[in-house]
Amino acid sequence: MLTRLSIRNIVLIEALDLAFARGLGVLTGETGAGKSILLDALGLVLGNRADSGLVRAGADKASVTGCFEFAALPDGIAAALAEAEVEVERGEPLLIRRQLKADGGSKAFINDQPVGAALLRELAPFLVELHGQHDDRGLVNPRGHRALLDRYARADVAGVEGAWKAWRLAEDRLAVARGRVAQASADQDLLLAHLAELTELSPEVGEEEQLAEARAAMQKGEKLADDLAALQHLWAGSDSASAALRSAARRLDRIAAEHPLLAEALESLDRAVIEAGEAEDRLNRAAEALAHDPQALDRIETRLFELRATARKHGCAVDELPDRMLAMRATLEAIESGEAEIGALERAAHEAQLDYQARAETLSAQRFEAAQRLDQAVAGELAPLKLDAARFRTAVVRLPDDRWGPGGFDAVEFLIATNPGADFAPLGKIASGGELSRFILALKVALAEEGGAATVIFDEIDRGVGGAVASAIGERLARLASDGQLLAVTHSPQVAARGDRHYLIEKSSEGTVTRTSVHLLDEGGRKEEIARMLSGAEVTPEARAQADRLLEGV
């Protein structure tokens, strides 16, 4: 609830600090004293448009700070703060501050953390519910009527919402499966042709590298073929260097014993013969390894070109072709099994739809039953509020299939008829300002246990009425405030007498400067202010006596 409101340099208010409490607080004062300024200042805290014209003349800036305290933050406030990444410690008050500059521009803060005015507007419905002469929000706005009726009915809206989400998810999965199978079926002939081609080609991982290496070796052998043939001829003929070395070694062997140097020469020649033999062996093996077989090279190149051309067609590397084959087989198998999968998904979606419809039907029945109870409850409040000729109806209308949603089948709107025989119309369309405020009060009383904003404000709900009607309004305001906080701007002494706390709004002038101030009245001050409201400019003893009777009668 709202516990403090601090205002600096707003229109006629130079500096004002107000403390509020639970129960019914009434604000009174003469016409033009500045009650609307207080509401405008509070509106800034709630995210209303920042008008530089609100800055007091002569000041360069203005500010309003509202302090809201809760036993635990309402879920709606906690979720909005979390999404905006605004941190509020557990048990910490919510301090909302709005600053305005005289030359334009404004800033907003929550617990000294800068925020946008849009966040304040998002929090406003959970903080303050304002009902005035020209209010088009709150209970007047049909967008919130269904939620109010559901709370009144204690309906299982969460179960319907969960069933709706489950149905939507099942339908989405079914649509994805149908799309996948439809696309695969459209490509089936092409897939079969590609798979046949790849199966015939039978590519293997690593095959491209092996073929490329063999091809390179054969191409190298082709280039070295003439040189290798010449070398083999030099090595293998009867007049080759190798044959000459062996012949020389045989001759030297016969005479090597004649002299030590000849023996050493023979050893060197034997080593040369051995080295020459090894060289000849390596030459032969190299010739075999680099043997140029034109037909084998042609086969390798043909295979390599086929693999690479096929890879280009499928937009992948050659080594990825085996995986493409597997993927094509899986897709074709999915086409075959797709109908069975779709059948299962269709059954799941149908079951989810039936569950949603059953829950939504139950919710509709709860709404119709609750609507009748609410209509009776509101009807019982109309006569004491001088609305005995009016009628109230909660319209629950079945929506077409394409407008079903997580909230069920129904649209809900509060309708009224102010005169006998008149047609029902939306709440805010045909009621005058005073009637509308009293209709809202009747509805608030009927919905009293269903919660709402932390603080409720009625601005001049008693305009144009008096006597018994004003007493009935005061009694109902006090009843509404018994478990929460309600503030009422009033001109009615009967309403003012019901207040738990009474604030007097006054305007004073000092030379050319006019100021608005607000004072919390004590018991004596309350009696004097109510007497003024009863008698006018001059407070008479009779008015004071009547004020005593009003205060004693509550």
C-alpha positions as a Python dict, from the first residue, in 0.01 Angstrom:
ca = {
    (1, 'M'): (0, 0, 0),
    (2, 'L'): (95, 366, -31),
    (3, 'T'): (263, 473, 293),
    (4, 'R'): (427, 805, 200),
    (5, 'L'): (398, 1068, -71),
    (6, 'S'): (657, 1346, -100),
    (7, 'I'): (596, 1633, -341),
    (8, 'R'): (836, 1911, -432),
    (9, 'N'): (753, 2211, -653),
    (10, 'I'): (441, 2072, -822),
    (11, 'V'): (209, 2356, -932),
    (12, 'L'): (99, 2521, -604),
    (13, 'I'): (277, 2274, -375),
    (14, 'E'): (623, 2386, -270),
    (15, 'A'): (701, 2103, -30),
    (16, 'L'): (465, 1840, 105),
    (17, 'D'): (523, 1511, 290),
    (18, 'L'): (221, 1293, 360),
    (19, 'A'): (201, 968, 553),
    (20, 'F'): (-80, 722, 479),
    (21, 'A'): (-202, 412, 661),
    (22, 'R'): (-442, 123, 614),
    (23, 'G'): (-814, 185, 626),
    (24, 'L'): (-1014, 473, 484),
    (25, 'G'): (-839, 806, 438),
    (26, 'V'): (-1054, 1102, 335),
    (27, 'L'): (-930, 1421, 171),
    (28, 'T'): (-1147, 1731, 192),
    (29, 'G'): (-1115, 2100, 120),
    (30, 'E'): (-1287, 2384, -50),
    (31, 'T'): (-1333, 2380, -427),
    (32, 'G'): (-1011, 2488, -596),
    (33, 'A'): (-794, 2410, -296),
    (34, 'G'): (-580, 2177, -501),
    (35, 'K'): (-713, 1823, -460),
    (36, 'S'): (-650, 1756, -828),
    (37, 'I'): (-285, 1855, -783),
    (38, 'L'): (-237, 1568, -540),
    (39, 'L'): (-384, 1323, -790),
    (40, 'D'): (-171, 1468, -1072),
    (41, 'A'): (138, 1430, -854),
    (42, 'L'): (51, 1069, -773),
    (43, 'G'): (-13, 1011, -1143),
    (44, 'L'): (350, 1099, -1216),
    (45, 'V'): (461, 818, -985),
    (46, 'L'): (231, 585, -1179),
    (47, 'G'): (389, 673, -1514),
    (48, 'N'): (151, 940, -1643),
    (49, 'R'): (282, 1180, -1905),
    (50, 'A'): (530, 1429, -1761),
    (51, 'D'): (402, 1780, -1835),
    (52, 'S'): (657, 2055, -1767),
    (53, 'G'): (359, 2278, -1687),
    (54, 'L'): (332, 2093, -1354),
    (55, 'V'): (660, 2247, -1235),
    (56, 'R'): (588, 2529, -987),
    (57, 'A'): (647, 2877, -1125),
    (58, 'G'): (998, 2996, -1045),
    (59, 'A'): (1139, 2644, -987),
    (60, 'D'): (1371, 2475, -1235),
    (61, 'K'): (1263, 2122, -1146),
    (62, 'A'): (1006, 1922, -951),
    (63, 'S'): (984, 1574, -803),
    (64, 'V'): (734, 1329, -657),
    (65, 'T'): (825, 1022, -453),
    (66, 'G'): (583, 751, -358),
    (67, 'C'): (666, 482, -104),
    (68, 'F'): (478, 152, -130),
    (69, 'E'): (514, -124, 127),
    (70, 'F'): (406, -488, 99),
    (71, 'A'): (429, -795, 318),
    (72, 'A'): (545, -964, -4),
    (73, 'L'): (571, -811, -349),
    (74, 'P'): (271, -904, -566),
    (75, 'D'): (362, -1150, -840),
    (76, 'G'): (287, -897, -1114),
    (77, 'I'): (524, -639, -964),
    (78, 'A'): (798, -895, -896),
    (79, 'A'): (779, -1028, -1254),
    (80, 'A'): (792, -679, -1409),
    (81, 'L'): (1088, -575, -1193),
    (82, 'A'): (1274, -897, -1271),
    (83, 'E'): (1223, -852, -1645),
    (84, 'A'): (1351, -493, -1619),
    (85, 'E'): (1647, -615, -1405),
    (86, 'V'): (1551, -385, -1118),
    (87, 'E'): (1663, -528, -783),
    (88, 'V'): (1450, -486, -472),
    (89, 'E'): (1557, -660, -154),
    (90, 'R'): (1309, -882, 26),
    (91, 'G'): (1103, -671, 268),
    (92, 'E'): (1237, -346, 120),
    (93, 'P'): (981, -73, 39),
    (94, 'L'): (923, 19, -323),
    (95, 'L'): (1037, 380, -368),
    (96, 'I'): (924, 532, -696),
    (97, 'R'): (1060, 878, -776),
    (98, 'R'): (978, 1096, -1075),
    (99, 'Q'): (1167, 1414, -1159),
    (100, 'L'): (1052, 1686, -1401),
    (101, 'K'): (1245, 1976, -1550),
    (102, 'A'): (1084, 2310, -1619),
    (103, 'D'): (1242, 2314, -1965),
    (104, 'G'): (1108, 1967, -2046),
    (105, 'G'): (1218, 1608, -1987),
    (106, 'S'): (1175, 1373, -1695),
    (107, 'K'): (1352, 1090, -1516),
    (108, 'A'): (1214, 797, -1320),
    (109, 'F'): (1376, 584, -1050),
    (110, 'I'): (1279, 276, -852),
    (111, 'N'): (1482, 242, -535),
    (112, 'D'): (1736, 483, -691),
    (113, 'Q'): (1774, 268, -1002),
    (114, 'P'): (1690, 455, -1325),
    (115, 'V'): (1392, 314, -1515),
    (116, 'G'): (1160, 417, -1797),
    (117, 'A'): (813, 559, -1748),
    (118, 'A'): (679, 254, -1934),
    (119, 'L'): (780, 35, -1639),
    (120, 'L'): (592, 264, -1400),
    (121, 'R'): (281, 228, -1617),
    (122, 'E'): (324, -149, -1610),
    (123, 'L'): (340, -146, -1229),
    (124, 'A'): (55, 105, -1183),
    (125, 'P'): (-238, -144, -1195),
    (126, 'F'): (-86, -333, -902),
    (127, 'L'): (-17, -18, -700),
    (128, 'V'): (-311, 220, -732),
    (129, 'E'): (-662, 184, -871),
    (130, 'L'): (-805, 529, -939),
    (131, 'H'): (-1173, 592, -1004),
    (132, 'G'): (-1267, 945, -1103),
    (133, 'Q'): (-1529, 1139, -1290),
    (134, 'H'): (-1383, 1058, -1630),
    (135, 'D'): (-1196, 737, -1560),
    (136, 'D'): (-1164, 500, -1856),
    (137, 'R'): (-942, 244, -1689),
    (138, 'G'): (-978, -13, -1413),
    (139, 'L'): (-1325, -159, -1387),
    (140, 'V'): (-1447, 44, -1685),
    (141, 'N'): (-1201, -124, -1922),
    (142, 'P'): (-1356, -451, -2050),
    (143, 'R'): (-1010, -604, -2102),
    (144, 'G'): (-994, -676, -1730),
    (145, 'H'): (-1351, -796, -1680),
    (146, 'R'): (-1285, -1163, -1754),
    (147, 'A'): (-1001, -1181, -1503),
    (148, 'L'): (-1220, -1018, -1236),
    (149, 'L'): (-1503, -1265, -1300),
    (150, 'D'): (-1260, -1558, -1293),
    (151, 'R'): (-1125, -1450, -954),
    (152, 'Y'): (-1481, -1409, -829),
    (153, 'A'): (-1563, -1760, -956),
    (154, 'R'): (-1244, -1912, -809),
    (155, 'A'): (-1206, -2068, -1153),
    (156, 'D'): (-923, -2296, -1264),
    (157, 'V'): (-785, -2059, -1527),
    (158, 'A'): (-431, -2195, -1486),
    (159, 'G'): (-549, -2544, -1578),
    (160, 'V'): (-714, -2416, -1896),
    (161, 'E'): (-404, -2216, -1986),
    (162, 'G'): (-184, -2522, -1936),
    (163, 'A'): (-417, -2735, -2151),
    (164, 'W'): (-413, -2467, -2423),
    (165, 'K'): (-34, -2463, -2429),
    (166, 'A'): (-23, -2843, -2446),
    (167, 'W'): (-269, -2841, -2737),
    (168, 'R'): (-73, -2573, -2924),
    (169, 'L'): (252, -2766, -2871),
    (170, 'A'): (93, -3088, -3000),
    (171, 'E'): (-41, -2906, -3307),
    (172, 'D'): (298, -2748, -3373),
    (173, 'R'): (471, -3086, -3356),
    (174, 'L'): (214, -3233, -3592),
    (175, 'A'): (259, -2946, -3840),
    (176, 'V'): (638, -2988, -3835),
    (177, 'A'): (609, -3363, -3897),
    (178, 'R'): (362, -3312, -4180),
    (179, 'G'): (585, -3053, -4341),
    (180, 'R'): (889, -3275, -4312),
    (181, 'V'): (713, -3576, -4465),
    (182, 'A'): (553, -3366, -4738),
    (183, 'Q'): (888, -3218, -4837),
    (184, 'A'): (1055, -3558, -4828),
    (185, 'S'): (777, -3711, -5038),
    (186, 'A'): (809, -3434, -5296),
    (187, 'D'): (1182, -3512, -5324),
    (188, 'Q'): (1141, -3891, -5314),
    (189, 'D'): (1210, -3960, -5685),
    (190, 'L'): (1517, -3739, -5683),
    (191, 'L'): (1639, -3902, -5362),
    (192, 'L'): (1598, -4248, -5514),
    (193, 'A'): (1798, -4147, -5823),
    (194, 'H'): (2076, -3992, -5615),
    (195, 'L'): (2090, -4290, -5385),
    (196, 'A'): (2112, -4532, -5680),
    (197, 'E'): (2396, -4328, -5825),
    (198, 'L'): (2585, -4322, -5496),
    (199, 'T'): (2522, -4690, -5432),
    (200, 'E'): (2668, -4779, -5772),
    (201, 'L'): (2963, -4549, -5712),
    (202, 'S'): (3010, -4693, -5360),
    (203, 'P'): (3247, -4423, -5228),
    (204, 'E'): (3466, -4489, -4926),
    (205, 'V'): (3619, -4254, -4672),
    (206, 'G'): (3988, -4193, -4755),
    (207, 'E'): (3955, -4327, -5109),
    (208, 'E'): (4019, -3989, -5274),
    (209, 'E'): (4352, -3949, -5094),
    (210, 'Q'): (4467, -4299, -5185),
    (211, 'L'): (4377, -4254, -5552),
    (212, 'A'): (4544, -3913, -5567),
    (213, 'E'): (4868, -4056, -5424),
    (214, 'A'): (4869, -4351, -5669),
    (215, 'R'): (4799, -4118, -5961),
    (216, 'A'): (5082, -3885, -5859),
    (217, 'A'): (5324, -4179, -5835),
    (218, 'M'): (5228, -4310, -6179),
    (219, 'Q'): (5259, -3964, -6333),
    (220, 'K'): (5605, -3935, -6179),
    (221, 'G'): (5704, -4277, -6321),
    (222, 'E'): (5589, -4165, -6664),
    (223, 'K'): (5825, -3869, -6649),
    (224, 'L'): (6124, -4089, -6530),
    (225, 'A'): (6064, -4385, -6764),
    (226, 'D'): (6337, -4297, -7023),
    (227, 'D'): (6600, -4224, -6762),
    (228, 'L'): (6526, -4546, -6575),
    (229, 'A'): (6547, -4754, -6893),
    (230, 'A'): (6884, -4601, -6983),
    (231, 'L'): (7021, -4663, -6637),
    (232, 'Q'): (6904, -5025, -6638),
    (233, 'H'): (7071, -5075, -6977),
    (234, 'L'): (7400, -4932, -6842),
    (235, 'W'): (7381, -5161, -6545),
    (236, 'A'): (7262, -5483, -6707),
    (237, 'G'): (7471, -5518, -7033),
    (238, 'S'): (7789, -5732, -7079),
    (239, 'D'): (7990, -5417, -7124),
    (240, 'S'): (7829, -5238, -6828),
    (241, 'A'): (8025, -5084, -6547),
    (242, 'S'): (7905, -5355, -6314),
    (243, 'A'): (8037, -5632, -6542),
    (244, 'A'): (8369, -5448, -6576),
    (245, 'L'): (8405, -5428, -6199),
    (246, 'R'): (8340, -5799, -6157),
    (247, 'S'): (8592, -5886, -6435),
    (248, 'A'): (8856, -5663, -6275),
    (249, 'A'): (8795, -5823, -5937),
    (250, 'R'): (8852, -6175, -6084),
    (251, 'R'): (9182, -6074, -6248),
    (252, 'L'): (9306, -5900, -5934),
    (253, 'D'): (9213, -6199, -5720),
    (254, 'R'): (9469, -6414, -5909),
    (255, 'I'): (9763, -6183, -5829),
    (256, 'A'): (9656, -6024, -5497),
    (257, 'A'): (9881, -6257, -5297),
    (258, 'E'): (10191, -6123, -5465),
    (259, 'H'): (10192, -5793, -5280),
    (260, 'P'): (10012, -5643, -4979),
    (261, 'L'): (9898, -5340, -5180),
    (262, 'L'): (9732, -5568, -5435),
    (263, 'A'): (9541, -5737, -5153),
    (264, 'E'): (9419, -5402, -5026),
    (265, 'A'): (9318, -5301, -5378),
    (266, 'L'): (9119, -5627, -5408),
    (267, 'E'): (8932, -5550, -5085),
    (268, 'S'): (8835, -5206, -5215),
    (269, 'L'): (8727, -5353, -5549),
    (270, 'D'): (8515, -5619, -5373),
    (271, 'R'): (8338, -5344, -5181),
    (272, 'A'): (8272, -5157, -5504),
    (273, 'V'): (8124, -5471, -5660),
    (274, 'I'): (7894, -5513, -5358),
    (275, 'E'): (7785, -5145, -5364),
    (276, 'A'): (7724, -5166, -5737),
    (277, 'G'): (7505, -5471, -5683),
    (278, 'E'): (7305, -5298, -5418),
    (279, 'A'): (7262, -4995, -5643),
    (280, 'E'): (7140, -5219, -5925),
    (281, 'D'): (6889, -5385, -5691),
    (282, 'R'): (6751, -5050, -5575),
    (283, 'L'): (6732, -4929, -5932),
    (284, 'N'): (6528, -5234, -6031),
    (285, 'R'): (6292, -5193, -5738),
    (286, 'A'): (6244, -4823, -5814),
    (287, 'A'): (6165, -4912, -6173),
    (288, 'E'): (5904, -5158, -6057),
    (289, 'A'): (5747, -4903, -5815),
    (290, 'L'): (5739, -4631, -6079),
    (291, 'A'): (5630, -4860, -6354),
    (292, 'H'): (5402, -4668, -6591),
    (293, 'D'): (5086, -4861, -6678),
    (294, 'P'): (4873, -4633, -6900),
    (295, 'Q'): (4560, -4842, -6847),
    (296, 'A'): (4594, -4841, -6465),
    (297, 'L'): (4652, -4466, -6466),
    (298, 'D'): (4343, -4417, -6681),
    (299, 'R'): (4132, -4627, -6442),
    (300, 'I'): (4256, -4431, -6141),
    (301, 'E'): (4192, -4095, -6303),
    (302, 'T'): (3846, -4198, -6418),
    (303, 'R'): (3753, -4311, -6066),
    (304, 'L'): (3895, -3995, -5910),
    (305, 'F'): (3710, -3767, -6152),
    (306, 'E'): (3379, -3953, -6090),
    (307, 'L'): (3413, -3916, -5714),
    (308, 'R'): (3493, -3545, -5735),
    (309, 'A'): (3216, -3470, -5985),
    (310, 'T'): (2962, -3647, -5766),
    (311, 'A'): (3081, -3456, -5458),
    (312, 'R'): (3039, -3125, -5642),
    (313, 'K'): (2685, -3224, -5743),
    (314, 'H'): (2595, -3284, -5380),
    (315, 'G'): (2784, -2982, -5251),
    (316, 'C'): (3014, -3172, -5018),
    (317, 'A'): (3363, -3318, -4987),
    (318, 'V'): (3435, -3660, -5139),
    (319, 'D'): (3484, -3810, -4792),
    (320, 'E'): (3132, -3690, -4696),
    (321, 'L'): (2962, -3890, -4972),
    (322, 'P'): (2917, -4205, -4756),
    (323, 'D'): (2736, -3995, -4493),
    (324, 'R'): (2516, -3845, -4764),
    (325, 'M'): (2419, -4196, -4865),
    (326, 'L'): (2321, -4277, -4506),
    (327, 'A'): (2120, -3952, -4478),
    (328, 'M'): (1932, -4028, -4800),
    (329, 'R'): (1849, -4378, -4678),
    (330, 'A'): (1727, -4232, -4346),
    (331, 'T'): (1509, -3977, -4527),
    (332, 'L'): (1354, -4244, -4746),
    (333, 'E'): (1293, -4460, -4441),
    (334, 'A'): (1133, -4158, -4269),
    (335, 'I'): (893, -4125, -4561),
    (336, 'E'): (790, -4483, -4509),
    (337, 'S'): (754, -4445, -4131),
    (338, 'G'): (625, -4086, -4150),
    (339, 'E'): (261, -4181, -4187),
    (340, 'A'): (278, -4385, -3868),
    (341, 'E'): (444, -4094, -3686),
    (342, 'I'): (185, -3849, -3815),
    (343, 'G'): (-92, -4081, -3703),
    (344, 'A'): (48, -4087, -3349),
    (345, 'L'): (90, -3708, -3345),
    (346, 'E'): (-265, -3659, -3475),
    (347, 'R'): (-399, -3872, -3192),
    (348, 'A'): (-193, -3677, -2937),
    (349, 'A'): (-313, -3342, -3077),
    (350, 'H'): (-676, -3460, -3074),
    (351, 'E'): (-646, -3577, -2714),
    (352, 'A'): (-489, -3243, -2616),
    (353, 'Q'): (-773, -3057, -2791),
    (354, 'L'): (-1036, -3263, -2609),
    (355, 'D'): (-864, -3194, -2276),
    (356, 'Y'): (-856, -2820, -2347),
    (357, 'Q'): (-1220, -2814, -2459),
    (358, 'A'): (-1333, -3007, -2153),
    (359, 'R'): (-1150, -2771, -1918),
    (360, 'A'): (-1270, -2465, -2109),
    (361, 'E'): (-1630, -2592, -2097),
    (362, 'T'): (-1601, -2630, -1721),
    (363, 'L'): (-1455, -2280, -1698),
    (364, 'S'): (-1743, -2142, -1905),
    (365, 'A'): (-1995, -2307, -1674),
    (366, 'Q'): (-1815, -2155, -1373),
    (367, 'R'): (-1827, -1815, -1540),
    (368, 'F'): (-2199, -1833, -1616),
    (369, 'E'): (-2276, -1938, -1260),
    (370, 'A'): (-2048, -1670, -1112),
    (371, 'A'): (-2195, -1406, -1346),
    (372, 'Q'): (-2542, -1470, -1204),
    (373, 'R'): (-2412, -1442, -847),
    (374, 'L'): (-2222, -1124, -928),
    (375, 'D'): (-2527, -969, -1096),
    (376, 'Q'): (-2734, -1036, -785),
    (377, 'A'): (-2463, -899, -556),
    (378, 'V'): (-2430, -577, -757),
    (379, 'A'): (-2809, -541, -780),
    (380, 'G'): (-2827, -548, -401),
    (381, 'E'): (-2591, -250, -384),
    (382, 'L'): (-2764, -26, -641),
    (383, 'A'): (-3075, 90, -457),
    (384, 'P'): (-2894, 235, -153),
    (385, 'L'): (-2670, 426, -398),
    (386, 'K'): (-2974, 589, -566),
    (387, 'L'): (-2941, 361, -867),
    (388, 'D'): (-3254, 157, -800),
    (389, 'A'): (-3381, 200, -1159),
    (390, 'A'): (-3055, 71, -1304),
    (391, 'R'): (-2972, -286, -1393),
    (392, 'F'): (-2636, -460, -1412),
    (393, 'R'): (-2545, -765, -1617),
    (394, 'T'): (-2229, -963, -1665),
    (395, 'A'): (-2228, -1071, -2029),
    (396, 'V'): (-2045, -1400, -2096),
    (397, 'V'): (-2027, -1454, -2473),
    (398, 'R'): (-1894, -1764, -2650),
    (399, 'L'): (-1613, -1672, -2890),
    (400, 'P'): (-1574, -1823, -3239),
    (401, 'D'): (-1323, -2107, -3271),
    (402, 'D'): (-1052, -1887, -3420),
    (403, 'R'): (-1055, -1667, -3109),
    (404, 'W'): (-1017, -1942, -2851),
    (405, 'G'): (-712, -1895, -2636),
    (406, 'P'): (-543, -1967, -2303),
    (407, 'G'): (-832, -1792, -2127),
    (408, 'G'): (-1091, -2026, -2273),
    (409, 'F'): (-1390, -1977, -2502),
    (410, 'D'): (-1548, -1666, -2355),
    (411, 'A'): (-1544, -1288, -2370),
    (412, 'V'): (-1670, -1113, -2057),
    (413, 'E'): (-1801, -759, -2024),
    (414, 'F'): (-1988, -570, -1754),
    (415, 'L'): (-2301, -401, -1894),
    (416, 'I'): (-2553, -159, -1744),
    (417, 'A'): (-2894, -16, -1825),
    (418, 'T'): (-2964, 304, -1632),
    (419, 'N'): (-3334, 338, -1709),
    (420, 'P'): (-3625, 91, -1721),
    (421, 'G'): (-3665, -54, -2067),
    (422, 'A'): (-3328, 75, -2185),
    (423, 'D'): (-3088, -159, -2358),
    (424, 'F'): (-2776, -281, -2184),
    (425, 'A'): (-2454, -107, -2290),
    (426, 'P'): (-2088, -106, -2177),
    (427, 'L'): (-2027, 33, -1830),
    (428, 'G'): (-1844, 348, -1938),
    (429, 'K'): (-2064, 437, -2234),
    (430, 'I'): (-2399, 543, -2090),
    (431, 'A'): (-2343, 632, -1725),
    (432, 'S'): (-2284, 991, -1617),
    (433, 'G'): (-1978, 1070, -1407),
    (434, 'G'): (-2159, 1037, -1074),
    (435, 'E'): (-2352, 728, -1180),
    (436, 'L'): (-2038, 566, -1313),
    (437, 'S'): (-1853, 618, -985),
    (438, 'R'): (-2142, 469, -790),
    (439, 'F'): (-2169, 175, -1028),
    (440, 'I'): (-1798, 111, -979),
    (441, 'L'): (-1840, 135, -602),
    (442, 'A'): (-2122, -119, -614),
    (443, 'L'): (-1909, -348, -826),
    (444, 'K'): (-1607, -301, -600),
    (445, 'V'): (-1818, -394, -298),
    (446, 'A'): (-1946, -706, -473),
    (447, 'L'): (-1590, -800, -572),
    (448, 'A'): (-1438, -693, -242),
    (449, 'E'): (-1274, -1026, -163),
    (450, 'E'): (-1118, -1066, -507),
    (451, 'G'): (-827, -827, -451),
    (452, 'G'): (-691, -575, -696),
    (453, 'A'): (-452, -285, -657),
    (454, 'A'): (-285, -225, -321),
    (455, 'T'): (-444, 120, -293),
    (456, 'V'): (-786, 228, -423),
    (457, 'I'): (-871, 596, -474),
    (458, 'F'): (-1220, 738, -538),
    (459, 'D'): (-1222, 1096, -662),
    (460, 'E'): (-1548, 1276, -572),
    (461, 'I'): (-1762, 962, -596),
    (462, 'D'): (-2031, 1151, -398),
    (463, 'R'): (-2065, 1438, -643),
    (464, 'G'): (-2429, 1541, -680),
    (465, 'V'): (-2567, 1326, -397),
    (466, 'G'): (-2629, 1377, -28),
    (467, 'G'): (-2823, 1254, 270),
    (468, 'A'): (-2893, 881, 276),
    (469, 'V'): (-2710, 817, -52),
    (470, 'A'): (-2395, 988, 76),
    (471, 'S'): (-2423, 784, 398),
    (472, 'A'): (-2455, 465, 192),
    (473, 'I'): (-2147, 561, -8),
    (474, 'G'): (-1950, 632, 308),
    (475, 'E'): (-2055, 303, 466),
    (476, 'R'): (-1946, 108, 158),
    (477, 'L'): (-1614, 290, 130),
    (478, 'A'): (-1541, 208, 493),
    (479, 'R'): (-1634, -155, 432),
    (480, 'L'): (-1402, -175, 130),
    (481, 'A'): (-1119, -17, 331),
    (482, 'S'): (-1149, -258, 625),
    (483, 'D'): (-895, -502, 478),
    (484, 'G'): (-683, -264, 278),
    (485, 'Q'): (-624, 98, 192),
    (486, 'L'): (-876, 331, 32),
    (487, 'L'): (-845, 707, -19),
    (488, 'A'): (-1149, 917, -101),
    (489, 'V'): (-1153, 1278, -223),
    (490, 'T'): (-1493, 1395, -104),
    (491, 'H'): (-1726, 1693, -57),
    (492, 'S'): (-1968, 1491, 153),
    (493, 'P'): (-1961, 1523, 535),
    (494, 'Q'): (-2129, 1182, 559),
    (495, 'V'): (-1837, 1025, 372),
    (496, 'A'): (-1574, 1230, 558),
    (497, 'A'): (-1713, 1114, 893),
    (498, 'R'): (-1640, 754, 796),
    (499, 'G'): (-1267, 814, 753),
    (500, 'D'): (-1004, 656, 974),
    (501, 'R'): (-772, 946, 884),
    (502, 'H'): (-879, 1287, 762),
    (503, 'Y'): (-659, 1515, 549),
    (504, 'L'): (-749, 1880, 491),
    (505, 'I'): (-633, 2040, 167),
    (506, 'E'): (-601, 2417, 190),
    (507, 'K'): (-486, 2697, -39),
    (508, 'S'): (-327, 3011, 103),
    (509, 'S'): (-184, 3330, -47),
    (510, 'E'): (112, 3537, 63),
    (511, 'G'): (137, 3843, -154),
    (512, 'T'): (148, 3717, -511),
    (513, 'V'): (242, 3360, -410),
    (514, 'T'): (-30, 3096, -373),
    (515, 'R'): (43, 2766, -204),
    (516, 'T'): (-145, 2443, -143),
    (517, 'S'): (-88, 2253, 181),
    (518, 'V'): (-228, 1933, 331),
    (519, 'H'): (-273, 1866, 703),
    (520, 'L'): (-366, 1551, 892),
    (521, 'L'): (-647, 1656, 1125),
    (522, 'D'): (-688, 1557, 1488),
    (523, 'E'): (-1031, 1486, 1638),
    (524, 'G'): (-1103, 1851, 1698),
    (525, 'G'): (-991, 1947, 1353),
    (526, 'R'): (-1205, 1674, 1199),
    (527, 'K'): (-1517, 1798, 1377),
    (528, 'E'): (-1450, 2155, 1267),
    (529, 'E'): (-1391, 2056, 903),
    (530, 'I'): (-1704, 1838, 888),
    (531, 'A'): (-1901, 2124, 1044),
    (532, 'R'): (-1768, 2355, 770),
    (533, 'M'): (-1874, 2103, 507),
    (534, 'L'): (-2224, 2099, 662),
    (535, 'S'): (-2272, 2475, 698),
    (536, 'G'): (-2055, 2644, 439),
    (537, 'A'): (-1841, 2953, 494),
    (538, 'E'): (-1966, 3026, 850),
    (539, 'V'): (-1949, 2735, 1093),
    (540, 'T'): (-2253, 2742, 1321),
    (541, 'P'): (-2310, 2567, 1654),
    (542, 'E'): (-2578, 2360, 1486),
    (543, 'A'): (-2326, 2243, 1226),
    (544, 'R'): (-2081, 2146, 1500),
    (545, 'A'): (-2353, 1951, 1678),
    (546, 'Q'): (-2444, 1777, 1355),
    (547, 'A'): (-2076, 1697, 1299),
    (548, 'D'): (-2062, 1540, 1646),
    (549, 'R'): (-2363, 1324, 1562),
    (550, 'L'): (-2206, 1211, 1233),
    (551, 'L'): (-1879, 1120, 1402),
    (552, 'E'): (-2054, 939, 1687),
    (553, 'G'): (-2278, 748, 1448),
    (554, 'V'): (-1999, 574, 1256),
}
